[in-house]
Amino acid sequence: MVWRKLGLTTRRRSKVNILISLLLVLIFSFLFDVFSGGDVRRTGFGFVEGAFGKSDGGVGDIFWMTGGGSRGYGSQSNVGIAVAVTVMAGLAVAATLVYSNRGHLQSPWSRRRRKHAVQPKQWRSLFDEDGRLCDGGVKFLKKVRSGGVHPSLRAEVWPFLLGVYDLKSSKEERDAVKTKNRKEYEKFRKQCQQTYISSEKTTQITETCESNIIEDCTDGGEVIDPSSPKNPLSTDQNEIDNLKPSEVGDGSEITCKSETKSSDSDSSEETDGMGLEKLSQETDTTSSNTQGKTVNPYRSESFATWQRIIRLDAIRANDEWIVYSPSQAAVCSTKAHELAESVNLKDYNHLEACRIFHAARLVLIVEAYALYDSEIGYCQGMSDLLSPIISVVEDDSEAFWCFVGFMKKARHNFRLDEVGIRRQLNIVSKIIKGKDSHLYRHLEELQAEDCFFVYRMVVVLFRRELNFEQTLCLWEVMWADQTAIRAGITKSAWGRMRMRAPPTDDLLLYAIAACVLQKRKQIIEKYSSMDEILRECNGMAGHLDVWKLLDDAHDLVVTLHDKI
């Protein structure tokens, strides 16, 4: 507590503790010299064996010898005092070191360097003969929480962490779930294929109408420019043109795009809606997953808009994943182009084969999700969350259901009313206030206590601030916490495993708060506006240590979880 009040970091505390220990040793050595009869003006200490000392002052096997005094050694009458003083010095040093350790909260990550990700051999040993995780998955979650997952195991482990498979399920039960899920996913894909047919018909109708207009104009009629606002058929094309430079942007901003002007356009509803009316009715009765979620009816013009934005975002997806997925990176050009054509992907000729394949898979799964959760549909930023999943999970059906599990928590980030975002920003604000009142008061002075400067971190879960591998590590630990809560693993269970930080649904928010607290000095001393803090947060990309971040986040969980 003393060090925290003084604002000393852990590293500085260690240095101060060493200096104090050395000072205590010098003081007690000085006292020892005095009490043992030595001359304090002399120096030189040594160990002398009594058997060979042949001195009147030699008592026992080993004792201190100091230069000084008429006899050269401490008198026997002072030896007891000298020994007692030496023992006291040792105890004082030990007490100082113990107290210094207490000053730094020992979270589950304190010995991170000596821990490792779950290895293949360990993973296999966690199952019994029926293919069930031992002890309900508690040991499994502990290992994931303390070291993440080995890259070769992620495709197997993630379905457990994302709720696709129950922790207590047997292999036979998981095979049944997998078969059922595949059928459900194929239904969504068939519905998406029907929208392609409807879109082609709409395009043909548009072209026919335009040609008829031109023919009528040759008879003296008024020429209507197809791109003119007066032309009811131009609405969608204008919308696409407008999306490219402004609404879609370069990816540096996260904005919700699930609704545009075409949603309120009667003409758009007439054209896009003709071929989709039947599909919308079919979707009403479709059961979306094993948990019995029913797909809500979607507005056809909204789905058409989502499809356009999905394809634009898919083409712009970065290639950071390539080195982590060699099998997908080596996909042949023919296979990539065939998949791209099957999902009506356009303007992709400038991309490598592996990026074309990746973009096409993004379209496949995100479109299916837009049908599955029509209330949310598609918003810009979802592809950032899906890209790592499809890079790890090569089976489209399993990748889709992993994404569904991920979005059960993350979907609130994409609500149009932003209620979910505001709730999370409010929690980050409370964590900062509870941990560092000085920093919080500074944020209040800048009118930044709402923590809007971490908006991007909240929306895409650190995807832009961490590199690909770091992102996966953070997400795995976060998913392990959420899985523990779903499975009913309580704080007492973690206590039995000597894990001080209890599982929390909001580990991400504690990590975001920890990220801000790590920059408290710069924020307080250098920044005088929220824009400057925002630039600092955006500039963190590529400069964060994910394990240090998790260490600090768990510290905050231990300290503030019950209060928040």
N, C-alpha and C positions, 0 to 999 in steps of 0.2 A: 504493500500500500504506500510505503514511503516513496519508493521509486516512481510509482504511478503519479503521485501528487507532484513530484518534481519533474514529471514529463520525460523521464529517461527511457530510452529504448532498451530492448533486451541486451543488445550488444554492449551498449554503454554501461548497463548495470553490471555486466560481467567484469568490465574493466575496473569499475569503481570497487567491486567486491575484492578483486585481486589486490588493488592498492591498499584497501583496509586490512586485508589479511597480512600483507607484508609489513604494514605499520605496526600491527599487533605483535608480530614476531620480533621486530626490532625493540619495541618497548619492553616486552617480557625478557628478551635476551639481556637488555640493559639492567633490568631489575635482578635478573639471575646473577649477573656479574657482581652487583652490589652485595647481594645477600650471601654469595659464596665466598666473600672476603677478597675479591679481586679488586684491582685498581681500575676505576672506570675510565681512566685516561689511556689504558692499554687496550689492545685489541688482540684478536687471535683466539679462536675457540677450537677445541678439538676433542676427540674421544680418546680416553686412555684406559687401557685394561688395568684393573687393580692388581692383577696377578703379576704384571710386569712393571707397575709404576714404582714399587718399592718406596712409597712415600707415606708419611704419617697420615696424610689426608686421604689416602686411597681407601675407599670403602666400597665393597661389592665388586662385581665383575667389571662394570663399565660406569664411568661417571664423567661429568664435564670437567675439563681443565681450562682455566683461564689464566692468561698472563697477568701477573700482578701480585701484590702482597709479599711479605718478606719470605714466605715459605714456598711461593710459586703455585701452590694449590689452595683450593678453598678448604677452610678448616672443617673438621668432621661435624662440628656443631651446627654448621650452616648448610650442610649437604641436604638435610631433610627439607629445609625451607626452599632450597634451590630446586629440588625435585618437584615439590608442590607447585612452585611458580611455573616450572616448565609444563607440567600437566595442565595447569590452568590456561597457559598459552595455546596448547593443542586443542583444548576444548573450545576456546574462543574462536579459533580458526575454523573448526568444524561447524560451530553454530553459525558463523557468518556464511559459510558455503550452503548450509541447509536453508537458511533464511533467504538466500539469493535464489535458490530453486523454488521456494514457495512464492516468491514475487512474480514468477512467470507461470502462468496457468498452463498446466500440462494437459493439452487436448489430445485426442486420439492420433493427431498427426505429429506429435512432438518427436517421435522417433521414425519419421517417414523414410529417412535414408536407409534404414535397416529393414524396410518392408518391401515387398514385391507384389506385382500384379498377380492375379489368379493364373496359375500355370495349367497347361493341359492335364498333367498328372494329378494335380490337386483337384481340378474340376471333376475328373472321373471318379475320384475317391469320395466325392460328396454324395454319390447316389447309392441307394441300396439295390438289391437284386431285382426289384420291380421297376426300377428307374425313377424312384422318388427321391427328392432331396432329403437328406438326413436332418433330424431335429427341426423339421418345418422350414428349413432354409435359413435359420438364424446364423449358422456358421458361414454359410455362403455369403450372406449379406455383410457380415463382419469383414470378410476378406475383400469383398468388392469395395467396401467403404474405406478400408485402410490402404488399398493399393491399386484399385482399378482392375481392369481385365486385360489379359494378354490379347494382342491384336488377332491372333489366329482363332480365338474363342468367341469373339464378339458376336458373330452371326448366330451362335448357339445360345449365348448368355442373354443377349438383349431381349429376346421374347419373354424371358422370365422377369426381367427388370421393368418391362413396359406393359406387363399385365396380359400379354397374349396367352401365356400359359400360367396356370396357378402353381404356386410354390409347392403345393402338396400333391400335384398331379403325378400319375404314373406315366410311363412311356406310352402305354396303350391309350390312355385318355388323351394325351397330347397328340397322338396320331389322328384320333377322331376329330379333335378340335381343328387340326390343320386341314383335314379334308373338308370339313364344313366351311371353314374360313375361305378356302380356295373357291368353293362354289359361289359363295357370297360375293367375292371379289370379281369373279367372272361375270356375274349379273351386272355389276356396276360398269364393267368394261363394255358389255354389250349395249348398255344404255348410252354410253358415250359414243359408240360406233354409230348408233342411230342418229345422234345429233350431227355427225359428220354428213350423213346422207341428207338430212334435212337442210343443213347448211349449203350443200351442193345444189339442192333444188332451189333454195332461195336465191343463190347466185345466178342460176339459169333464168329464173323469173326476172331478176333485176336486169340481166343482159338483154332479155327479150323486150322488156318494157322500154329500155333505153333505145334499142334499135327501132321500135315502133314510134317512139317520140321523134327520132330523127327523120323517119319516113314521112310522118305527118307534117314535119316542118318543110319538106320539099314541096308540099302542096300549098305553101304560103302561110303555114301556121307559125307561131312563135317558137323560136329555138330556145329550149331550156337547157342550160348548162348542167350536166350530171352532178357537178360539184356544188351547184348553187344551193343555198339554204332553202330555196323555194321547192326544190326537188325532194319529195318525201323519201326517196330511195337513197339519198346521199347521207342520211344521218349516221349510219354505222361506219361508213368509210371516213367521214370527217372525224368521227370519234377515234378511230384507229390512228389517223394522222396526228391528232392532238395528243394521243397517249404517248407517242414515241419520244418527242422532245421534252415534254413537261411532266406528265403524270408518272411515266415509268422512270425517267431520270437515269442516273448513272449508278444507282445502287447505294449511294452514300446516305440516302435518307430512307426512313421506313415510314410509309404512309399506307393507309387502308384504302383499297380500291374496289371494294365489293359492290359499290353502287356508283353509277354515273348518270349523266343526263338521259341516256337512252332508256333508263328505267321508267321514266315518266313520258316517254314518247309514244303516242298512239300509233304512229306509222310504223315504228320499229316493232311494236307488239304485233301488228298485223302481219309483217313480213317474217320476222324470226319466229313468231309464235305458231304459225300455221302447222309446221311440221313437228312441233314439239308438244302440242296440246295433248296428244295421246300418250306421249312419253311421260308427261307430268302426272297424268292420271295413274299410269302404271307405277310410278315411283311412290305414290301415296301409300300403296299397299305392300311395299317392299320392306322386309325386315332386314335391317342393316348389319347386325352382328349377333354373336352368340349371347349377348346380354340383353337382347330384345329391344334394342333402340330402333325406333321407327323413323324412317326418313320423312322429313316434312316436305310438302310440295314446294318446288322452287318456281320462281318466275322465269319463264323461258328467256326473256331478254337479258336477265341478270346472268344466267348461265352462259349465254353467248358472249357477254362481256368478260366473264371470268376466263373463258377459253382463250380469248384474244390476249389477255394480260398474262395468263399462264405461259403461253408460247413465247411472248416477248421476254419474260423473266428467265425461262428455261435456256434460251439462246445466250443470255448474258451471264449464266452461272459460271463461277470461276473454276479453275482447274487445279486447285490446291489438293484435291482428293486423289489425284492420279497416282502419286507415289505410294499411297496407302492401299490401293486396289489394283495390283498388277494384272489380274485376270481381266478386269474391265478395261484397263488401259491398253491391253493387247487385242481388243476386239477388232475384227476385220472390217474393212470399209463397206463391203457389201451388206453385211448384217446390220451395221449402223444405219446405212441409208434406207434399207428396207423397213426398219423400225420407225425411222423418222417419217417416211411416207405413210406408214400405217396410222400415224396419229396426226396427219396433216401439218407437220412441222414445216415451216418455210424459212427462207433466208438463212440457211445454215451452211452454205457451200464454203464459207471462209473458215469453218471449224475443222479441227482434226477429227478423225473417225471416232475416237474415244469420247470426245466432248459431244459429238452428235448423238452418240448412243446414250450418254448420260442425260442430255437434254430431253431426248425422247422418253426415257424412263421417268423423268420428272413430270412430264406431261401426263403419262399414263396414270401415275399414282395420285397426283394432285387433282386431276379431273375427277377421278373416282372419289376422292375425299370430298370434293365440292358437292357431289351428289349425296354422299353419306351424311354430311353435316351441312345441309342447305341453309341453315340459319346463319352460319358463318360464311360458307362458300369459300371463296379464295380472296386473300389479301396479300399484297406485296410483303415479303418477308417470310412467308411460309416455305418458299423454296430454299431459303437459307437453313431452315430446320430439317427439311427433308433430305437435302443433298448428302449430309454425312450418313444418313440411314441407308440410302440406296447404294452408297459407296461400300458399305460394310455388308449389307444383306443383299445377296444377288437374286434371290427368289422374289419376284414382283409381289406375289400374294402376301408373303410373310413381311416384306418391307412395308406394304400398305397397312397391315394390321399393327405393325410396330409404330408407324406414324399415327395411326388412330389412337393408340395408347399414349403416345407422347402428347398429342393434342388435347387429350382429356384435361390436362392441366394447362397447357399453353394456349388453348383456344380462346381463353378470356383476354388474351393480349390482342385479339383481332376483332373484338366487338366494336361496332360503330359508335356506341355510346361511351366507350373507353372506361367503363366502370371498373373492369379488371385491372387496367393499367393504373388508374388512380388509387385503387386499394393497395397495390404493390408499392407504388411510390410513397404512399403514406406510411407503410411499414418500414421502408428504408429510412424515412425521416425519423420515425420513432426510435429506431436502432441507433442512429447517429446521436439523437438527443440523449438517449439513455447512457451511451458510452462516453460522449465527449460534449459536455454542455458548452464549453468555450467555442468549439467549432460550430455548434448549432446556433449559438447567438450571432456568430459572424454571418452564417447563412441567412439568418433572419434580417440582419442589417442590409444584406444584398437582395432581400426579397426572393431568396432561392431556397427557403426551407421546405418547399414542396418537392425538392430533389428532381425537378424536371430534367436536369442536366444528365441524368442516368437513364433517360427514356429509352435510348437505343439498346442499352444493356438489358433492360427488362424485356423488351419486345422480342429480341432474337437471342436471348439467353447467353450473352457473352460471345456469340458467334463471330462478331466483327472485332472483338478485342483480343481474342485468343487465336493461336494458330490451330490447324486442324486437329492434331493429336491432343493438344491441351484442352480443346473443346470437348473431345470425347471423354477425356479423364474427368473433367468437371461434371459432365452430364451423367456419367456412370455413377459417381458418388451421389449426385442429386437423385437419380432414379432409385438407388439403393435405399435412401431415406424414405422416399415415397412408397416404395414397395413394402418396407417394414411397417409403415403406418397402415397400408391396405391389409397387410397380413395380421394386424393387431399385435405386433411386437412392441411392447411398451418400454418405458424408460427403465423399469426394473430389470428387464431382460438385458438391456445394454449394460446396466450396472453390474450384472453377474459376469459380463464379459470384460469388465473393467474399461468400458467405453464411456467416458464421462459425458460427452455431448449426446443428448437424446436425439432420436430421429425427428426431423421436422419437414413439413411440406414446403417451407420457405427457405431452404438452405441457399438457394440462388440469391435471395434478397439479403441474407446475412453476408454472402460473398461480395455483393455489390457495395454494401455498407462498408465492409472491410477494405475494399478497393479505394473508397473515398477517404476513409480514415488513414490509410497509408500515405495519402497526399495532404494530410491536415496542415503541415507546416507551410507548404507552398500556398495552399488555399487561404490560410489566415494572413500570411505575411505579404503575399504578392498580388492576390486577385481582389479586385474591387467591383466586379460585376459577374452576373451569372454567365454571360457569354464567354468570359475568360475561363470559368470553371468548365463550361461545356467543351471548349477547345482542349482543355487539359484532359478531360475524360476521353474525348475522341482520339487524342494523341497517345493514349495508353496502348493502343493496338500494337501487339508484338513486343511489348515491354513488361508483361506481367508474368510472374512466377505462379503457376496454377496451384502448386502444392503449398506455397507460402500463403496464398489466398485462402485455400481451404483450411489451413492451420488457423489463420486469424478468424475465419468464419465460424469455425467450431468453438473458438474462444468466446466469441460473441454469443453463440447459442447457449453455452454453459452459463454465461453471466446474465443474459437478458431474456432467455426463452420464456420463462414463467411470467416475467413482467410484461413482455410484448403480447 
